[in-house]
């Protein structure tokens, strides 16, 4: 342009200034709209997933229409925000097109004006117009790319916030693998408040000798599950320490700690994989024969052989669905017990391990659980006191403190909290007013 006549560059300079100004004005606004759209989309997806996940509850309370309206409100909000984003993008595109059109007209006008005065040739005019059109096309491509980036930047930012969030519990520098020789557990003046100023567990001390079977008893909220969670280092203590065979669990690796602990919970969830994969999750190198043996011991073998999924896979190769939804609660719990039997860890935690089983299956599994407990340190949580009455010691918790401790017979003789709970049982469960 300047080689032909410096005045041909004036439209280009003016266009660059306008182009930068348009981008400077619109890009931050589109970025903000994209973030709002991503948040609205996340809300919409969350509501839909929530309804499908709890579809049984929705049906039980006849709230299908209510859930439809709940999801529809989120959809309307998402569409409204998305339309605002599209309007912003459309206005920017129109502004850029007008700016590009103005550049073509201005460049052509200046070129013809100079040609009329004999200052440039026809070839110069053709070159100016061709280069201007090429520049306009390139600017259109740039704005298309920029628009595409900022349309999705909200989703990217939301995802980055999730994946870049640091873990709440990390291994200490120089953490070593846990070596369990006997399985003794020692809670030493531990404090844990879930980040609050007080409550939950305050200055609790409890020593569990190697191979001892301890039952934790208490009303809901007494701190039983919290004792287990801090032992597994799902949370770091706010005071005190926990030792396993003299080793502070805060100074060992989390993987090595959890590898030495087997746990069966009340709310059992399975991976969306085959039954065999779920059982082998306890010890992947064990092999199929060991998994089948564990299933037999957990009274799961017979029903597993009768399973078939939608793809025609049968028995141990059948897939159980997301979180094991294709199985009953009792079936899921038996597979979970088989998984722990296969893991054969030196420390065993049972959190209402047989709560989802019928009495006949529970009686059959209890014998296998007692066999599994041999030589292991066991912590068992139960509201059904009859399932833990035979433990070596019972620890009665109340408001984050140890209220009583002793054997079943000793605690009944003292006539304290445990004796009261035992007397108020209904069919082996804590009375309703005690369970809340």
Buried (B, 14 or more C-beta within 10 A) or exposed (E): BEEBBEBBBBBBEBBEEBBEEBBEEBBEBBBBBBBBBBBBBBBBEEBBEBBEEEEEEBEEEEBEEEBEEBBEEBBEBBEEBBEBBEEBBEBBBEBBBEBBEBBBEBBBEBBBEBBEEEBBEEEBBEBBBEBBBEBBEEBBEEBEEBBEBBBEBBBBBBEEEEEEEEEEEEBEEEBEEBEBEEBBBBBBEBBBBEEEEEEBBBEBEBEBBBBBBBBBBBBEBBBBBBBBBBBBBEBEBBBBBBBBBEBBBBBBBBEBBBBBBBBBBBEBEBEBBBBBBBBBBBBEEBEEEBBBBBBBBBBBBEBBBEBEBEEEBBBBBBBBBEBBBBBEBBBBBBBBBBBBBBBBBBBBBBBBBBBBBEEEBBEBBBEBBEEBBEEBBBBBBBBBBEBBBEBEBBBBBBBBBBBBBBBBEEBBEEEBBBBEBBEEBEEEBBEEEBEE
